[in-house]
């Protein structure tokens, strides 16, 4: 079917490569009108007075939208910007400009699905067609080797079935020319952070990487990590690092906003295997993309259970809701250097290593016994790579209310520090007030005598906090 005028509604798919709604609109419509709508509900306050979208993530989003607009302009189109509820704004706009249809990417979780449903209902009433496309995963939902309702609960089974029987579709070509109408539309300028009541984050000199939002930056990062520095071949060995730009791919911020397509990454891994080398590291990057798929399909299968305190396992527990303890954790003031360093990195940069996330989550859940959902909300606010399915799925996992066959995901903090930061370099990087303590002792200043600490210019309770908790299990 040919359309005269189609709106392409961009959401968490801020790219022009491998983009099903854009590709199909360019094939089927005489005129294509790309739009993006800033939804004020995404910038509201949630529990604990947390910003639903904090300033680091908001800044990354604004950069990504700006870059998408540039990439669309390079192809003869533009990106029209709106502020308001998409299910109202876009339907009104479609009616006003006499659009035949709205094409968009399908999302997974309830807030986004409600918006889709309302938009479809209102569009139908006005005779405007809608077409949604599934494109956020490596394996298309229709290519899974099982019905969604029978998605395996355990990751290993999910992975093995997908690897053996699943199909990965080829990426779609990027339109070289997008037919955009020659007229002026009543839209807004690109907002700034103050539009949403947010402050510009201070630029960190200690960040592992300068993360800039947008498809162009995401593609540049892939080029740098795979091809320029040739780091993919050692990914499996280095992925649990803590310092430096290249211990892991760090594609996650661009994947979260759809600036990078998982299928494009997959195809580049396969090209790397043909042109450079094929080993456990190249497989492991695909393995991590399958983990991402797994959390998305589990979220779609279980719906709002992933946001409930009992999780998808329906496990009730006596979680504590102590705000004083929570904010010490959140601000990196626990007195446990390995926890504090990771939380300081998150707060200053909007990013934290995978190893760090597992440890701070375990500490909040298992050592402090705080409501795991508070941790998930804090990550939602702070992380530039926040992905609703991966975030809440991982927090359930650590809290023992997800689908890990093991009941308890406990991380021995000092043993983890011994394994991943034996010399204490990560602590010195993020907690300079402890930098004078030599070797591994920097991880446990609470074990040093007052006199010894004094020689390093440290006074617990003054220059650095006393530990909130200390467990025999850590020894």
C-alpha positions as CSV (number, residue, x, y, z in Angstrom):
1,X,0.0,0.0,0.0
2,X,1.3,3.5,-0.9
3,X,0.7,6.4,1.4
4,X,0.8,10.1,0.6
5,X,2.2,11.2,3.9
6,X,3.6,9.1,6.8
7,X,4.8,10.2,10.2
8,X,7.8,8.2,11.6
9,X,7.7,8.5,15.3
10,X,11.2,8.0,16.8
11,X,11.4,6.7,20.4
12,X,14.3,4.6,21.8
13,X,15.5,4.0,18.2
14,X,17.5,7.2,17.5
15,X,19.3,6.1,14.4
16,X,18.8,6.0,10.6
17,X,20.7,2.6,10.0
18,X,18.7,-0.6,10.3
19,X,15.5,1.3,11.2
20,X,12.3,-0.6,10.2
21,X,9.8,2.3,10.5
22,X,12.0,4.7,8.5
23,X,12.9,2.2,5.9
24,X,9.3,1.1,5.3
25,X,8.0,4.7,5.3
26,X,10.7,5.6,2.7
27,X,9.5,2.7,0.6
28,X,5.8,3.2,0.9
29,X,5.1,7.0,1.2
30,X,5.4,9.9,-1.1
31,X,6.3,12.1,1.9
32,X,8.0,11.0,5.2
33,X,7.9,13.2,8.3
34,X,10.2,12.1,11.1
35,X,9.1,13.3,14.6
36,X,10.4,13.0,18.2
37,X,8.2,13.9,21.2
38,X,9.7,14.7,24.6
39,X,7.3,13.3,27.1
40,X,7.2,15.3,30.3
41,X,6.3,12.1,32.3
42,X,9.8,10.9,31.6
43,X,11.2,13.8,33.5
44,X,8.9,13.7,36.5
45,X,9.8,12.9,40.1
46,X,9.4,9.4,41.5
47,X,9.8,7.8,44.9
48,X,12.5,9.2,47.1
49,X,12.1,12.5,45.1
50,X,14.4,11.0,42.5
51,X,14.4,12.4,39.0
52,X,13.0,9.7,36.7
53,X,15.6,10.9,34.2
54,X,18.6,12.5,35.8
55,X,20.8,15.1,34.2
56,X,23.5,12.7,32.8
57,X,20.9,10.6,30.9
58,X,18.9,13.6,29.8
59,X,22.1,15.3,28.4
60,X,22.9,12.1,26.5
61,X,19.3,11.9,25.2
62,X,19.4,15.6,24.0
63,X,22.7,14.9,22.2
64,X,21.2,11.8,20.5
65,X,18.1,13.6,19.3
66,X,20.3,16.5,18.0
67,X,22.5,14.0,16.1
68,X,19.5,12.2,14.7
69,X,18.2,15.5,13.3
70,X,21.5,16.1,11.6
71,X,21.6,12.6,10.1
72,X,18.0,13.1,8.8
73,X,18.9,16.5,7.4
74,X,21.9,14.9,5.6
75,X,19.3,12.7,3.8
76,X,17.0,15.5,2.8
77,X,14.6,15.3,5.7
78,X,14.3,16.9,9.2
79,X,13.3,15.9,12.7
80,X,10.2,17.7,14.0
81,X,10.3,18.1,17.8
82,X,7.4,18.3,20.2
83,X,6.9,18.5,24.0
84,X,3.9,16.7,25.5
85,X,2.1,13.4,25.7
86,X,2.9,11.6,22.4
87,X,-0.5,9.9,22.3
88,X,-2.1,13.3,22.2
89,X,0.4,15.6,20.4
90,X,1.2,13.2,17.5
91,X,-2.4,12.3,16.8
92,X,-3.4,16.0,16.7
93,X,-0.4,16.8,14.5
94,X,-1.2,13.9,12.2
95,X,-4.8,15.1,11.8
96,X,-3.7,18.7,11.3
97,X,-1.2,17.9,8.4
98,X,-3.5,15.1,7.0
99,X,-1.0,12.3,7.5
100,X,-2.2,8.9,6.4
101,X,-0.3,6.8,8.9
102,X,2.1,6.8,11.9
103,X,5.0,4.3,11.8
104,X,6.9,3.5,15.1
105,X,8.9,1.0,17.0
106,X,7.2,-1.3,19.4
107,X,8.3,-1.1,23.1
108,X,8.1,-3.6,25.8
109,X,7.0,-2.4,29.2
110,X,3.7,-1.0,30.5
111,X,4.2,2.8,30.4
112,X,5.4,2.7,26.8
113,X,2.7,0.1,25.8
114,X,-0.1,2.3,27.2
115,X,1.1,5.2,25.1
116,X,1.2,3.0,22.0
117,X,-2.3,1.7,22.8
118,X,-3.8,5.2,23.3
119,X,-2.1,6.5,20.2
120,X,-3.5,3.6,18.1
121,X,-7.0,4.1,19.5
122,X,-7.1,7.8,18.9
123,X,-5.5,7.4,15.4
124,X,-8.1,4.8,14.5
125,X,-11.0,7.1,15.4
126,X,-9.6,9.7,13.0
127,X,-9.0,7.2,10.2
128,X,-5.2,7.4,10.6
129,X,-3.4,4.0,10.2
130,X,-0.6,2.9,12.5
131,X,2.1,0.4,11.9
132,X,4.4,-0.8,14.7
133,X,7.7,-2.6,14.2
134,X,9.7,-4.8,16.5
135,X,13.4,-3.9,16.2
136,X,15.0,-3.5,19.6
137,X,16.4,-7.0,19.9
138,X,19.0,-9.2,18.1
139,X,16.4,-11.9,17.5
140,X,13.1,-10.7,16.1
141,X,10.2,-11.7,18.3
142,X,8.6,-13.6,15.4
143,X,11.9,-15.5,14.9
144,X,12.2,-16.9,18.4
145,X,12.2,-20.8,18.5
146,X,9.3,-20.7,21.0
147,X,6.1,-18.7,21.7
148,X,6.7,-15.7,23.9
149,X,4.5,-17.3,26.6
150,X,7.0,-20.2,26.7
151,X,10.2,-18.1,26.8
152,X,12.6,-20.2,29.0
153,X,12.9,-18.7,32.5
154,X,16.6,-19.7,32.8
155,X,19.0,-17.8,30.6
156,X,21.2,-20.8,29.6
157,X,18.2,-22.6,28.2
158,X,17.0,-19.4,26.4
159,X,20.5,-18.8,24.9
160,X,21.0,-22.4,23.8
161,X,17.6,-22.6,22.0
162,X,18.1,-19.2,20.3
163,X,21.6,-20.1,19.2
164,X,20.5,-23.5,17.8
165,X,17.1,-22.7,16.3
166,X,16.7,-18.9,16.2
167,X,17.3,-16.7,13.2
168,X,18.9,-13.2,13.1
169,X,17.6,-11.1,10.3
170,X,19.8,-9.0,8.1
171,X,20.1,-5.3,8.8
172,X,18.0,-2.9,6.7
173,X,19.7,-0.5,4.4
174,X,19.7,3.2,5.4
175,X,17.7,5.4,3.1
176,X,20.0,7.7,1.1
177,X,17.2,10.1,0.3
178,X,14.1,10.7,2.5
179,X,11.2,12.5,0.7
180,X,10.3,15.3,3.1
181,X,7.6,17.9,2.3
182,X,8.6,21.4,1.3
183,X,6.6,23.3,4.0
184,X,7.0,24.8,7.5
185,X,5.6,23.0,10.6
186,X,4.8,24.5,14.0
187,X,7.2,22.6,16.3
188,X,9.6,23.4,19.1
189,X,13.4,24.0,19.2
190,X,15.6,21.4,20.7
191,X,15.1,21.8,24.5
192,X,17.9,22.2,27.0
193,X,18.3,20.6,30.4
194,X,16.7,23.6,32.1
195,X,13.5,22.9,30.2
196,X,13.1,19.8,32.4
197,X,14.3,21.5,35.6
198,X,17.8,19.8,35.4
199,X,21.3,21.3,35.7
200,X,24.1,20.8,33.3
201,X,26.3,18.0,34.8
202,X,29.9,19.0,35.5
203,X,32.4,17.5,33.1
204,X,34.4,14.7,34.8
205,X,38.1,14.5,34.2
206,X,38.1,11.0,35.7
207,X,35.5,9.3,33.5
208,X,36.5,6.1,31.6
209,X,35.1,7.6,28.4
210,X,33.5,10.8,27.2
211,X,30.1,9.5,26.4
212,X,28.3,11.7,23.8
213,X,24.8,10.7,22.6
214,X,23.9,10.0,19.0
215,X,24.2,7.5,16.2
216,X,27.4,9.0,14.8
217,X,29.2,8.8,18.2
218,X,27.9,5.2,18.6
219,X,29.2,4.1,15.2
220,X,32.5,5.9,16.0
221,X,32.8,4.0,19.2
222,X,32.3,0.7,17.4
223,X,34.9,1.6,14.8
224,X,37.3,2.5,17.6
225,X,36.8,-0.6,19.7
226,X,36.6,-3.2,17.0
227,X,38.7,-1.9,14.2
228,X,41.1,0.9,15.3
229,X,42.2,-0.5,18.7
230,X,41.5,-4.1,17.8
231,X,40.2,-4.7,21.3
232,X,37.3,-7.1,20.4
233,X,39.8,-10.0,20.4
234,X,40.4,-9.6,24.1
235,X,36.9,-8.6,25.2
236,X,36.3,-11.7,27.3
237,X,39.5,-11.3,29.2
238,X,39.2,-7.6,29.9
239,X,35.4,-7.1,30.3
240,X,35.5,-7.1,34.1
241,X,37.9,-4.2,34.3
242,X,37.2,-1.0,36.2
243,X,39.6,1.7,34.7
244,X,40.2,2.9,31.2
245,X,38.2,3.3,28.0
246,X,38.8,-0.1,26.4
247,X,38.3,-2.8,29.1
248,X,34.8,-3.3,27.6
249,X,32.9,-2.2,24.5
250,X,30.8,0.3,26.4
251,X,28.2,0.2,23.6
252,X,25.4,0.1,26.2
253,X,24.5,3.8,26.3
254,X,24.0,3.8,22.5
255,X,22.1,0.5,22.5
256,X,19.8,1.8,25.2
257,X,18.6,4.7,23.1
258,X,18.7,2.7,19.9
259,X,21.6,4.8,18.4
260,X,23.2,1.4,17.6
261,X,21.3,-1.5,16.3
262,X,22.1,-4.9,18.0
263,X,21.9,-6.5,14.5
264,X,24.4,-4.1,13.1
265,X,26.8,-4.9,16.0
266,X,26.3,-8.6,15.3
267,X,27.1,-8.2,11.7
268,X,30.2,-6.2,12.5
269,X,31.3,-9.0,14.9
270,X,30.9,-11.5,12.1
271,X,32.9,-9.3,9.8
272,X,35.6,-9.0,12.4
273,X,35.7,-12.8,12.7
274,X,36.2,-13.1,9.0
275,X,38.7,-10.3,8.6
276,X,40.6,-10.5,11.9
277,X,40.0,-13.4,14.3
278,X,37.3,-15.6,15.7
279,X,37.7,-16.6,19.4
280,X,35.9,-16.7,22.7
281,X,35.9,-12.9,22.9
282,X,34.1,-12.4,19.7
283,X,31.5,-15.0,20.8
284,X,31.2,-13.4,24.2
285,X,30.1,-10.0,22.8
286,X,27.3,-11.8,21.0
287,X,26.6,-13.7,24.2
288,X,26.1,-10.3,26.0
289,X,23.7,-9.2,23.2
290,X,21.7,-12.4,23.8
291,X,21.6,-11.5,27.6
292,X,20.0,-8.2,26.6
293,X,17.4,-10.0,24.4
294,X,16.7,-12.3,27.3
295,X,15.8,-9.5,29.7
296,X,13.6,-7.9,27.1
297,X,11.6,-11.0,26.3
298,X,11.3,-11.9,30.0
299,X,9.9,-8.4,30.7
300,X,7.4,-8.8,27.8
301,X,6.4,-12.2,29.1
302,X,5.9,-11.2,32.8
303,X,4.7,-7.6,32.4
304,X,4.5,-5.5,35.5
305,X,5.8,-8.3,37.8
306,X,9.3,-7.1,37.1
307,X,8.5,-3.9,39.0
308,X,6.9,-5.6,42.0
309,X,8.8,-6.2,45.2
310,X,8.2,-9.9,45.0
311,X,9.5,-10.0,41.4
312,X,8.6,-12.7,38.9
313,X,9.3,-15.4,41.5
314,X,6.6,-14.0,43.9
315,X,9.2,-14.1,46.7
316,X,8.1,-12.1,49.6
317,X,10.9,-10.8,51.8
318,X,11.3,-8.4,54.7
319,X,13.1,-5.6,52.9
320,X,14.0,-2.5,55.0
321,X,13.0,1.0,53.8
322,X,15.5,3.1,55.6
323,X,16.2,6.4,53.7
324,X,19.2,7.3,55.8
325,X,21.0,4.0,54.9
326,X,19.9,4.3,51.3
327,X,21.3,7.8,50.8
328,X,24.6,6.8,52.3
329,X,24.8,4.0,49.7
330,X,23.6,6.4,46.9
331,X,26.1,9.1,47.8
332,X,29.1,6.8,48.1
333,X,29.4,7.3,51.9
334,X,29.2,3.7,53.1
335,X,32.7,3.5,54.5
336,X,33.4,0.5,52.2
337,X,35.8,1.9,49.6
338,X,34.9,-0.5,46.8
339,X,31.3,0.4,47.1
340,X,31.9,4.1,47.5
341,X,34.3,4.4,44.5
342,X,31.7,2.8,42.2
343,X,28.9,5.0,43.4
344,X,31.1,8.1,43.1
345,X,31.8,7.1,39.5
346,X,28.1,6.7,38.8
347,X,27.2,10.0,40.3
348,X,30.0,11.9,38.6
349,X,29.7,10.3,35.1
350,X,26.4,8.5,34.7
351,X,28.3,5.2,34.1
352,X,29.6,2.3,36.1
353,X,31.2,-1.0,35.1
354,X,29.2,-4.2,35.0
355,X,31.4,-5.5,37.8
356,X,30.7,-2.4,39.9
357,X,26.9,-2.7,39.3
358,X,26.8,-6.2,40.6
359,X,28.7,-5.3,43.7
360,X,26.8,-2.2,44.7
361,X,23.5,-4.0,44.0
362,X,24.5,-7.0,46.1
363,X,25.6,-4.6,48.9
364,X,22.3,-2.7,49.0
365,X,20.2,-5.9,48.8
366,X,22.2,-8.5,50.8
367,X,24.3,-6.5,53.2
368,X,21.9,-3.6,53.9
369,X,18.7,-5.5,53.2
370,X,17.2,-2.4,51.6
371,X,14.3,-2.6,49.1
372,X,15.9,-3.6,45.9
373,X,13.5,-1.4,43.9
374,X,15.1,1.7,45.4
375,X,18.4,0.6,43.9
376,X,16.7,0.0,40.5
377,X,15.0,3.5,40.7
378,X,18.4,5.1,41.5
379,X,20.0,3.4,38.5
380,X,17.1,4.5,36.3
381,X,17.7,8.1,37.3
382,X,21.5,8.1,37.1
383,X,22.6,5.7,34.3
384,X,23.2,7.0,30.8
385,X,22.7,3.5,29.6
386,X,19.4,2.9,31.5
387,X,17.5,0.1,29.8
388,X,14.2,-0.6,31.6
389,X,14.3,-4.4,30.9
390,X,18.0,-5.0,31.7
391,X,18.0,-2.7,34.7
392,X,15.0,-4.2,36.5
393,X,15.9,-7.7,35.3
394,X,19.4,-7.5,36.8
395,X,18.1,-6.0,40.0
396,X,15.6,-8.8,40.4
397,X,18.4,-11.3,39.6
398,X,20.6,-9.9,42.5
399,X,17.6,-9.7,44.9
400,X,16.7,-13.3,44.4
401,X,13.2,-12.5,43.0
402,X,14.2,-13.0,39.3
403,X,14.9,-16.1,37.3
404,X,18.3,-17.1,38.6
405,X,18.1,-20.8,39.6
406,X,20.4,-19.9,42.5
407,X,18.4,-18.2,45.3
408,X,21.1,-15.8,46.4
409,X,23.5,-13.7,44.4
410,X,25.8,-12.6,47.2
411,X,29.0,-10.8,46.5
412,X,31.8,-10.8,49.1
413,X,32.9,-7.2,48.7
414,X,36.5,-7.6,49.9
415,X,37.0,-10.8,47.9
416,X,35.7,-9.0,44.8
417,X,38.0,-6.1,45.5
418,X,40.9,-8.6,45.8
419,X,40.0,-10.2,42.5
420,X,39.4,-7.0,40.5
421,X,41.3,-4.2,42.1
422,X,44.1,-5.9,44.1
423,X,46.5,-2.9,44.1
424,X,43.7,-0.4,44.8
425,X,44.2,1.7,41.7
426,X,40.4,2.1,41.2
427,X,40.0,3.3,44.8
428,X,42.8,5.9,44.4
429,X,41.2,7.1,41.2
430,X,37.8,7.8,42.8
431,X,38.6,8.3,46.5
432,X,41.7,10.4,46.6
433,X,41.5,11.0,50.3
434,X,42.5,7.4,50.8
435,X,45.2,7.4,48.1
436,X,48.2,7.4,50.5
437,X,47.2,3.9,51.9
438,X,49.4,1.4,50.1
439,X,48.4,-1.8,48.4
440,X,45.2,-3.7,49.3
441,X,44.9,-2.0,52.7
442,X,43.2,0.9,50.8
443,X,40.1,-1.4,50.5
444,X,39.9,-1.9,54.3
445,X,41.0,1.3,56.1
446,X,38.7,0.2,59.0
447,X,41.2,-2.6,59.7
448,X,44.1,-0.2,60.3
449,X,44.9,1.3,63.6
450,X,44.1,4.9,64.4
451,X,47.8,5.7,64.6
452,X,48.5,4.0,61.3
453,X,45.6,5.9,59.6
454,X,47.0,9.2,61.0
455,X,50.3,8.7,59.2
456,X,48.2,8.7,56.0
457,X,46.3,11.8,57.0
458,X,43.1,9.9,57.5
459,X,40.6,10.0,60.4
460,X,37.6,7.7,60.1
461,X,34.4,9.5,60.8
462,X,36.1,12.8,59.7
463,X,38.0,12.5,56.4
464,X,36.3,9.2,55.5
465,X,33.3,7.5,56.9
466,X,33.2,4.6,59.4
467,X,31.9,1.5,57.7
468,X,28.1,1.1,57.8
469,X,28.5,-2.6,58.1
470,X,31.3,-5.1,58.4
471,X,30.8,-8.9,58.0
472,X,32.9,-11.9,59.0
473,X,32.0,-13.3,55.6
474,X,34.2,-10.7,54.0
475,X,37.4,-12.0,55.7
